Amino acid sequence: MSRRARVIGAGMAGLSAAVELTRAGFSVTVSDGAAQAGGRCRSYHDPQLDRVIDNGNHLVLSGNAAVAGYLATIGASERLAGPDQAEFTFADRRTGERWRFRPSKGRLPWWIFSKARRVPGTRATDYLRLAALTRAAPGQTVADRTDTHGVLWDRLLEPVLLAALNTAPAEGDATLTAAIINQTLGRGGHAMRPRIAEPTLTAAFVDPALDWLARNHTSVTLKQRLRTLRFENDRVVALDFGGGEEAVASDETVILAVPPWIAETLVPDLTVPNDYRAIVNAHFAYVPPAGATPMIGVIGGTAEWIFAFSDRLSVTVSAADHMIDTDRAELAAAFWADIAAIHNLPPELPRWQIVKEKRATFAATPHQERRRPPAATRWRNLFLAGDWTQTGLPSTIEGALQSGVTAARLAQAARLI
């Protein structure tokens, strides 16, 4: 008889855990309080634009092992699109200058000796600061490890780390930054090819997982929010979704894959990150011009990254707390000014939508890093999953998927009886 597991939460972490447990032969049920699976990784039809848009413009890289494994399992590897080589385009709104950063394919970083591949205005010796970042100690910030000024910082490190950490890079946790560099640039350009969900996040990461789980007899119930967990001794013994307690069997494990502010209300004495950073996204109902660069980093503008999809142009701004209270129409106009200038488009504002996420991720600072709990808890049948747990990575799709696998494997190894 197969062992049983309940996964609470159908975001990336919960779906990852459910897929891993189902693969291992568990009888799995998944529940989520939302009306749609996917958590922050979701898509929806926006009536103002009359288009399906993503809640945010999530980028993954070819070296993201958890992403690759998850998509391969659910049969969705082809749902990510991107160039055959690592290439990142930047445009400076102040000067009009445009350039491409192109790391070489292998681990040997010969690209730093090529003016055509490295950031304009930098020297090969400038990149020694990357080595300093890879040797970070716990508690250190990025500013503790490297100079946060100069051309390399302004034109590459700051915009890339801002997107990865969703935190002002200088105050970002240096060990998380080291993990990013070691898993991407440190492995060479073959691990840095940008990958964007095609055509949407839900189509790439969520719907194929739900289909795979259904084919493997794993049920997913939405609009079912967990209200309480009841504990006895060293076990979770009951769950309450608002309709009365449901007993947790002696051979059953529970994986809690909900946001940290919900988890801390359900689990006694749980320490979780409690400082968050916002992300602002904008979407415009404008078909990009033929040959438009799929992704452009913006220096000196209001926008930070511009994405060209088949039916729309979109913008992302990370650590966007400074603009959360800004008027939406004002933001749309400023973003479109950046897009129009960079893509040489008419200045007239097309139909637009602004999506603000006030608590998009935890702040990737040393203090918040210390607050991230491990996947294992003091209850032998309860495990945690989420990009806010101790993944060794900042809050990313890769971290969320990795956390689900970690929790699932702990559940498989648990001795429950």
Order of alpha helices (4+ residues) and beta strands (2+ residues): beta-alpha-beta-beta-beta-beta-alpha-beta-beta-beta-alpha-alpha-alpha-alpha-beta-alpha-beta-beta-beta-beta-beta-alpha-beta-beta-beta-beta-alpha-beta-alpha-beta-alpha
